[in-house]
Amino acid sequence: MKKYLKNIIGILGCILIVSCSDYLDVQPEDKYLEEDVFSSETGIQTALNGIYSNMTSNNTYGSNLTMSTVDVLGQRYNLVSDRDAFHYYAIYDYENTGVKTTFDKIWTGLYTNILNINNFIQGIETYKENISDEKRRLLKGEAIALRAMHHLDLLRLYGPIYSVNAEDKSIPYYTEAKAELNPLLSATEVITKILADLTTAEELLENDPVREFGKVAIFQDDDDDSGYNGTDFYRFRNLRLNYYAVKALQARANLYAGNKEAALTVSKAVIEEASKWFEWTPPQKIISAGGNPDRTFSSEVLFAMQNIDLYNNHKNLFASALNDNSILAPEDSRLNNEIFENNQNDYRYNPIWALPAVGEKQYKTCFKFADVSDNRKEFRFRQPLIRISEMYYIAAETETDPAIALTYLNTVRFNRGLVNLEVGVNIPNEILKEYQKEFYGEGQLFFYYKRNNFTSIPNGSSPTGNITMGKDQYVVPLPLSESDFRQ
């Protein structure tokens, strides 16, 4: 582990975009590498871009934490046969060699990103004379928020069931780029550090252009009326961990920790301020868009990655051409009758789920991340990580007035083509249904189950029945690369 840490620190500022080998050919000394990276605003931007780009790795947010592994843990798919590629994940066999390897890659990938983030934060402070204070605060705020987000997902995956074992040891928290092994902290200690980082990030991002100009989702050369005169690097704020995404993470983290009042306050703040910029995707862009449906509802996404492998991942996980043992597809009656309640008016059902036009599949497959015919569409390659609908769900879950809670829930339902629910419905049950519909391929359902400590959840590999859940299913063991070194 220590050797692994030293190797990461050794690369210093070589964080993608410009390869380490390019720098090493010129100046082999680590100090000179660092000075090269942070010697100009362009170099600093490149370093931060590298961090974002690293997040698209399939080991972390590109696939395992979103489209595949963590969604499988949430019993999304029919994986009954031991010949299915993800079968042993679906039965929570954390001792299986392949499963162990995957969760080691997730752990290593996230902590590698964290060390690069910490190095960036250190570098932008050390060489702050090379960038204006306004821009330094913006980029540093993004980086600190990314650090909090990574630790939160590590905690949600490898940490204890927070609602019952919050004082149990969980994960280490790293805030410095040093080759030192930090101690395992209790889950409450980790949450405290996450929220502290998010508070700092919020303060640094107070003047984020997203608050005055919105996403500015247009290049400078094409801009004639946005009112924002920044360079292209400071546009497209929906592809950055911007101010509203930071607030959304505060709501997510507070709710995970059971701080319902704080989660309600923050989620309402995001709804009230961000809604004018992150508008609901109209039906004409979803169900009547021909070959170019916006199946991820991109205008609502507070933070997305630009992932050039998105459509390859779709082909490798969901494409109808895959054989039955390779595809991730739900049990058909579960999908149709239980999750979507036989309601084809739901925009999340059609056009995202469909019987393939070619091939022999007799069950619906997922098209959420399939490519579109127009390669100029602004939402191409964008993989959602935080969306504004989650804020409505959090507000509905934490609001003590049932009528107001129902208003938040019905707002999402209306914008998904559904009729309003009436007063008296079981709101927690309806929120559960929404998580099941809304977050396919985004990894949030498993964490919802774990946060609420559901003792049983629908068995994805069967048309009926549940699977028993507890510590052995919800808590992923620390990988051997970590636990062995600590013995």
C-alpha positions in Angstrom: 0.0 0.0 0.0 2.7 2.4 0.9 4.6 1.7 -2.3 1.3 2.3 -4.2 0.9 5.7 -2.4 4.5 6.7 -3.2 4.0 5.9 -6.9 1.0 8.1 -7.1 2.6 11.0 -5.3 5.6 10.6 -7.6 3.6 11.5 -10.7 2.6 14.8 -9.1 0.9 17.1 -11.7 0.9 14.6 -14.6 -2.9 14.0 -14.3 -3.9 12.9 -17.8 -4.4 15.2 -20.8 -0.7 15.8 -21.1 1.1 12.4 -20.4 3.6 12.0 -17.7 6.1 10.6 -20.2 6.0 13.9 -22.1 7.1 15.7 -19.0 9.6 13.1 -17.9 11.4 13.3 -21.3 12.1 17.0 -20.6 12.5 17.4 -16.8 12.7 14.2 -14.7 12.7 15.9 -11.3 9.3 15.9 -9.5 9.7 19.5 -8.5 10.2 20.6 -12.0 7.2 18.6 -13.1 5.1 20.4 -10.6 6.4 23.8 -11.6 5.6 23.0 -15.2 2.0 22.0 -14.5 1.2 25.0 -12.3 3.3 27.6 -14.1 0.3 29.0 -16.0 -3.4 29.2 -15.9 -3.5 26.8 -18.9 -1.4 24.3 -17.1 -3.6 24.5 -14.0 -6.7 24.0 -16.2 -5.1 21.0 -17.8 -4.4 19.5 -14.4 -8.0 19.9 -13.3 -9.3 18.6 -16.6 -7.2 15.5 -16.0 -9.0 14.8 -12.7 -12.4 15.1 -14.3 -11.2 12.8 -17.2 -9.9 10.2 -14.7 -13.3 10.0 -13.2 -14.7 8.5 -16.5 -12.6 5.4 -15.9 -14.7 2.2 -16.0 -13.1 1.3 -12.7 -15.0 4.1 -11.0 -17.7 6.5 -12.3 -17.5 5.4 -16.0 -19.1 2.0 -15.2 -18.6 0.3 -11.8 -20.2 3.1 -9.7 -22.9 3.9 -12.1 -23.9 1.6 -15.1 -22.8 -1.8 -13.9 -21.5 -3.1 -10.5 -23.3 -0.9 -8.0 -26.5 -1.1 -10.0 -26.2 -4.9 -9.9 -25.9 -4.7 -6.1 -29.3 -2.9 -6.2 -30.9 -6.0 -7.9 -31.6 -4.1 -11.1 -31.0 -7.1 -13.4 -31.9 -10.7 -14.1 -28.6 -12.6 -13.3 -29.9 -16.0 -12.2 -27.4 -18.1 -14.0 -23.9 -18.6 -12.7 -22.8 -18.1 -16.3 -24.0 -14.5 -16.2 -21.1 -12.1 -16.2 -22.4 -10.3 -13.0 -24.0 -13.3 -11.2 -21.7 -13.3 -8.3 -22.1 -9.6 -7.7 -25.9 -10.1 -7.6 -25.6 -12.7 -4.9 -23.2 -10.6 -2.9 -20.4 -13.2 -3.1 -17.6 -10.8 -1.9 -15.2 -13.7 -1.6 -15.4 -14.5 -5.3 -12.0 -13.7 -7.0 -13.5 -11.6 -9.8 -15.7 -9.7 -7.4 -12.8 -9.0 -5.1 -10.8 -7.7 -8.0 -13.5 -5.3 -9.1 -14.0 -3.8 -5.7 -10.2 -3.4 -5.3 -10.2 -1.5 -8.6 -13.0 0.8 -7.3 -11.1 1.5 -4.1 -7.8 2.0 -5.8 -9.3 4.2 -8.5 -11.1 6.5 -6.1 -8.1 6.9 -3.8 -5.9 7.5 -6.8 -8.2 10.3 -7.8 -8.3 11.7 -4.3 -4.5 11.8 -4.2 -4.4 13.6 -7.5 -7.0 16.0 -6.2 -5.0 16.8 -3.1 -1.9 17.3 -5.2 -3.9 19.8 -7.3 -5.2 21.7 -4.3 -1.6 21.9 -2.9 -0.2 23.0 -6.3 -2.8 25.7 -6.9 -2.0 27.2 -3.5 1.7 27.0 -3.9 1.7 28.6 -7.3 -1.3 30.9 -6.8 0.5 33.9 -8.3 0.0 32.2 -11.7 -3.8 32.5 -11.6 -6.2 35.2 -10.6 -7.7 34.8 -7.1 -11.2 34.6 -8.5 -10.4 31.7 -10.8 -8.2 30.0 -8.1 -11.2 30.0 -5.7 -13.4 28.5 -8.4 -11.1 25.7 -9.3 -10.0 25.0 -5.8 -13.7 24.8 -4.8 -14.4 22.3 -7.5 -11.4 20.2 -6.4 -12.4 20.1 -2.7 -15.9 19.2 -3.6 -14.7 16.4 -5.8 -12.6 15.1 -2.8 -15.8 15.1 -0.7 -17.8 13.3 -3.4 -15.2 10.6 -3.7 -15.0 10.0 0.0 -18.8 9.9 0.3 -19.1 7.2 -2.3 -16.3 5.2 -0.6 -18.2 5.5 2.6 -21.5 4.5 1.1 -20.0 1.4 -0.5 -17.4 0.2 2.0 -18.7 1.8 5.2 -21.2 0.4 7.7 -24.9 0.7 7.6 -24.9 4.3 8.9 -28.3 4.2 10.5 -27.4 1.4 12.9 -23.5 1.3 13.1 -22.4 4.9 12.5 -19.5 4.6 15.0 -18.0 1.5 13.3 -14.7 2.0 11.5 -15.0 2.7 7.8 -12.5 4.3 5.6 -9.5 6.7 5.7 -10.0 10.3 4.8 -7.1 12.0 2.9 -6.7 15.7 2.7 -3.0 15.9 1.8 -0.9 14.5 -1.0 1.5 12.5 1.3 2.7 8.9 1.1 1.3 8.1 4.5 -1.4 5.7 5.5 -4.2 7.5 7.3 -6.2 5.7 10.0 -9.6 4.1 9.4 -12.2 6.6 10.8 -15.7 5.9 12.1 -18.5 6.7 9.7 -19.5 9.7 11.7 -16.0 11.1 11.5 -15.9 10.6 7.8 -19.3 12.3 7.3 -18.1 15.3 9.5 -15.0 15.7 7.2 -17.2 15.3 4.0 -19.6 18.0 5.2 -16.6 20.3 6.2 -15.1 19.9 2.8 -18.5 20.7 1.1 -18.9 23.8 3.3 -15.4 25.0 2.2 -16.2 24.3 -1.4 -19.5 26.2 -1.1 -17.7 29.2 0.2 -15.1 29.1 -2.5 -17.8 28.8 -5.2 -19.9 31.6 -3.9 -19.3 33.6 -7.1 -19.6 30.6 -9.4 -20.8 31.9 -12.8 -23.5 29.3 -12.8 -25.4 31.3 -10.2 -25.6 34.4 -12.5 -25.5 32.9 -16.0 -26.5 29.3 -15.6 -24.8 26.5 -17.5 -23.6 28.7 -20.4 -23.8 25.6 -22.5 -22.4 27.2 -25.6 -19.0 27.9 -26.9 -17.6 31.5 -26.8 -17.5 31.8 -30.6 -21.2 30.9 -30.8 -22.3 33.1 -27.9 -24.3 36.2 -28.8 -26.8 36.6 -25.9 -25.8 34.8 -22.7 -24.3 37.9 -21.1 -21.3 35.8 -19.9 -17.9 36.9 -21.3 -15.8 34.1 -19.8 -13.5 31.8 -21.8 -14.7 28.4 -22.9 -13.0 26.7 -19.9 -15.3 28.5 -17.5 -18.5 27.7 -19.5 -20.4 24.4 -19.4 -20.8 24.6 -15.7 -23.0 21.4 -15.8 -19.8 19.5 -16.6 -18.1 20.8 -13.5 -18.8 20.2 -9.8 -20.4 23.7 -9.7 -22.1 25.5 -6.8 -25.5 23.8 -7.2 -23.9 20.4 -7.4 -22.0 21.1 -4.2 -25.2 22.0 -2.5 -26.8 18.8 -3.8 -24.0 16.8 -2.4 -24.6 18.5 1.0 -28.2 17.3 0.8 -27.2 13.8 -0.2 -24.6 13.5 2.6 -26.8 15.0 5.3 -29.6 12.6 4.4 -27.2 9.7 4.4 -26.2 10.7 7.9 -29.8 11.1 9.1 -29.6 14.9 9.3 -33.1 15.3 7.8 -33.6 19.0 8.7 -30.3 20.0 7.1 -31.0 17.8 4.1 -34.4 19.5 3.7 -33.0 23.0 4.0 -30.3 22.4 1.4 -32.4 20.5 -1.1 -35.0 23.3 -1.0 -32.3 25.9 -1.6 -31.1 24.0 -4.7 -34.7 23.7 -6.0 -35.4 27.4 -5.4 -32.3 28.8 -7.0 -31.2 26.2 -9.6 -34.5 25.4 -11.2 -34.4 28.4 -13.5 -31.1 27.2 -15.0 -31.6 23.4 -14.8 -35.0 23.2 -16.4 -37.1 20.1 -16.8 -36.6 18.3 -20.1 -39.7 18.8 -22.3 -41.4 15.8 -23.8 -40.7 16.8 -27.3 -37.0 16.2 -26.6 -37.7 12.8 -25.2 -40.7 10.9 -26.7 -41.1 12.8 -30.0 -37.5 13.5 -30.9 -37.2 10.8 -33.6 -33.7 9.3 -33.6 -32.4 11.8 -31.1 -34.2 11.4 -27.8 -32.6 13.0 -24.8 -33.0 9.8 -22.7 -30.8 11.1 -19.8 -32.9 14.3 -19.4 -29.7 16.2 -19.7 -31.0 19.7 -19.1 -31.9 18.7 -15.5 -28.4 17.2 -14.7 -26.6 19.4 -12.2 -23.3 17.6 -12.8 -22.4 15.2 -15.6 -19.1 13.8 -17.0 -18.1 14.0 -20.6 -17.4 10.3 -21.2 -16.1 9.4 -24.6 -16.6 5.7 -23.8 -20.2 6.1 -22.9 -21.6 4.5 -26.0 -19.0 1.7 -26.0 -20.0 1.0 -22.4 -23.7 0.8 -23.5 -22.8 -1.7 -26.2 -20.8 -3.8 -23.8 -23.5 -3.8 -21.1 -26.9 -3.3 -22.6 -26.9 -3.8 -26.4 -29.4 -6.4 -27.7 -26.7 -8.0 -29.7 -25.1 -9.4 -26.5 -25.8 -12.9 -25.6 -28.1 -13.6 -22.6 -25.2 -14.3 -20.3 -23.5 -11.0 -21.1 -26.3 -8.5 -21.1 -27.6 -6.5 -18.2 -31.3 -6.6 -18.6 -34.1 -6.7 -16.0 -36.6 -9.5 -15.5 -39.3 -8.4 -18.0 -42.3 -8.7 -15.7 -40.5 -6.9 -12.9 -39.7 -4.0 -15.2 -43.2 -3.8 -16.8 -45.6 -4.7 -14.0 -43.8 -3.7 -10.8 -41.4 -0.9 -11.5 -43.3 1.0 -14.2 -46.7 -0.3 -13.2 -47.7 -1.0 -16.8 -47.7 2.7 -17.4 -46.1 3.5 -20.8 -46.8 7.2 -20.4 -43.8 7.4 -18.1 -40.9 9.1 -20.1 -38.5 6.9 -18.2 -40.1 3.8 -19.7 -40.5 4.8 -23.3 -38.1 5.4 -25.2 -35.5 4.1 -22.6 -36.9 0.5 -22.5 -37.9 -1.3 -25.7 -38.0 -4.6 -27.4 -35.0 -4.7 -29.8 -35.9 -4.1 -33.4 -33.3 -6.7 -34.5 -32.1 -9.9 -32.9 -34.0 -12.6 -31.0 -34.5 -10.9 -27.6 -38.0 -11.3 -26.3 -37.5 -8.9 -23.4 -37.0 -5.2 -23.2 -33.4 -3.9 -23.1 -32.0 -0.6 -21.9 -31.4 2.3 -24.4 -30.7 5.0 -21.8 -27.1 5.4 -22.9 -27.5 4.5 -26.5 -26.1 6.9 -29.1 -28.3 9.2 -31.2 -28.2 9.8 -34.9 -27.3 13.4 -34.7 -23.7 13.8 -33.6 -24.2 17.5 -33.0 -26.6 17.0 -30.1 -25.3 18.9 -27.0 -26.0 15.9 -24.7 -23.9 13.4 -26.5 -21.3 11.6 -24.3 -22.7 13.2 -21.2 -23.1 10.8 -18.3 -25.2 12.0 -15.4 -23.9 12.0 -11.8 -26.1 14.4 -9.9 -29.6 15.5 -11.1 -32.1 18.0 -9.7 -34.8 15.4 -9.4 -32.9 13.9 -6.5 -33.4 17.2 -4.6 -37.2 16.9 -5.0 -37.0 13.3 -3.6 -34.9 14.5 -0.7 -37.3 17.3 0.0 -40.3 15.0 -0.2 -38.6 12.5 2.2 -37.6 15.1 4.8 -40.6 17.4 4.7 -42.8 17.0 7.7 -45.9 18.3 6.1 -47.4 15.5 3.9 -49.1 17.9 1.6 -45.9 19.9 0.8 -44.0 16.6 0.5 -46.5 15.4 -2.0 -46.1 18.6 -4.0 -42.3 17.9 -4.4 -43.0 14.3 -5.5 -45.8 15.3 -7.9 -43.5 17.9 -9.5 -41.2 15.2 -10.7 -44.1 12.9 -11.7 -45.7 15.6 -13.8 -42.4 16.1 -15.7 -42.2 12.4 -16.3 -45.6 12.2 -17.9 -47.5 10.9 -14.8 -50.7 12.1 -13.1 -50.5 13.6 -9.6 -50.7 11.4 -6.6 -53.5 12.3 -4.1 -53.2 13.1 -0.5 -53.1 10.0 1.6 -50.7 7.9 -0.5 -47.8 6.2 1.2 -45.1 8.8 0.4 -42.1 6.7 1.4 -43.3 3.9 -0.8 -43.8 6.3 -3.7 -40.3 7.7 -3.2 -38.9 4.2 -3.4 -40.8 3.7 -6.7 -39.2 6.9 -8.0 -35.7 5.8 -7.1 -36.3 2.5 -8.9 -37.5 4.4 -12.1 -35.3 7.4 -12.1 -31.7 6.2 -11.5 -31.2 3.3 -13.9 -27.5 3.2 -14.7 -26.6 5.8 -12.2 -25.8 3.7 -9.1 -28.1 5.4 -6.6 -30.7 2.7 -5.9 -28.3 0.4 -3.9 -27.3 3.3 -1.7 -30.9 4.2 -1.2 -31.6 0.7 0.1 -28.5 0.7 2.3 -29.3 4.2 3.8 -32.7 3.0 4.7 -31.4 -0.4 5.9 -34.1 -2.3 4.0 -34.1 -5.9 5.4 -35.3 -7.2 2.0 -35.5 -5.9 -1.5 -37.0 -7.2 -4.8 -35.0 -10.1 -6.2 -33.8 -8.9 -9.6 -33.3 -12.5 -10.9 -36.9 -13.6 -10.2 -40.3 -12.3 -11.4 -41.5 -12.5 -7.7 -40.1 -12.5 -4.2 -37.4 -10.7 -2.3 -33.8 -11.2 -1.3 -32.8 -10.8 2.3 -30.4 -7.9 3.0 -28.1 -7.1 5.9 -24.6 -6.3 6.8 -23.2 -9.1 4.7 -24.9 -7.7 1.6 -24.7 -3.9 2.2 -21.1 -3.6 3.5 -18.4 -4.3 0.9 -15.3 -5.6 2.7 -12.2 -3.5 2.4 -10.0 -4.8 -0.4 -7.0 -7.0 0.5 -4.7 -4.3 -0.9 -5.9 -2.2 2.0 -6.7 -4.6 4.8 -3.5 -6.7 4.5 -1.3 -3.7 4.9 -3.1 -2.6 8.1 -2.5 -6.0 9.8 
